[in-house]
Amino acid sequence: MAQVALETESTLTDRFQTTVPSPVRQALHLGKKDKIKYTIQSDGSVVISRAAVQESDPVLGEFLSFIARDMQAHPERIEPLSTSMRENVDVLIEGVEIDLDAPLLDEDE
């Protein structure tokens, strides 16, 4: 069993929020807006670690910004999905299971 070098604790608020204690922030090199990963072990213990930073794709970001600017500048170009386009989408996603009631992951919200 691993030896414990330091123990610390924090309190949950009524909304189940807590402040990450300073020794934990320092050990994980956490800064504001960093994400924390919780790994629940089979024995019920939880390992807290710093979540890996996901790099954003600058090309995709620029493309999405371009689309957003174009939509704002030219809303008259926005058209509803036609029946034939909808049929093409249906063919593309045939057999794909989608659960619209499934909760989103944090990074998807």
Secondary structure, DSSP 8 states (H G I E B T S, - for coil): ----S--------TTS-----HHHHHHHT--TT--EEEEE-TTS-EEEEE-------HHHHHHHHHHHHHHHH-GGG-----HHHHHHHHHHTTT----TTS---GGG-
